[in-house]
Amino acid sequence: MSSGQGKKRLTNNSSEVGFLAKVTRRVSDTPIVAYTKQKASDAAYVSHKLLKSTGKAAWIAGTTFLILVVPLIIEMDREQQFNELEMQQQSLLGAPPLAPAQK
């Protein structure tokens, strides 16, 4: 048997195109498919813009937190440690401990 026997060659003739290819071409040429593709493209575009703006907002919020809130937390912790050290020194010296200052 030669290598060319028993095999069909596909050519560009429309008469030799398979059933599945014909159905696929007919379905993909319908207006509903074009409409669906357009809406999917629009949804992808909106999603991309939303993610991009959300990322910018997260960056702004994160850097603002680092610049404004973290130093405040550090200073409050420092003050608390200082007050505890002061109370400890007073108790070692025998003086009665003072009540923490009310703010």
Secondary structure, 3 states (H helix, E strand, C coil): CCCCCCCCCCCCCHHHCCHHHHHHHHHHCCHHHHHHHHHHHHHHHHHHHHHHHHHHHHHHHHHHHHHHHHHHHHHHHHHHHHHHHHHHHHHHHCCCCCCCCCC
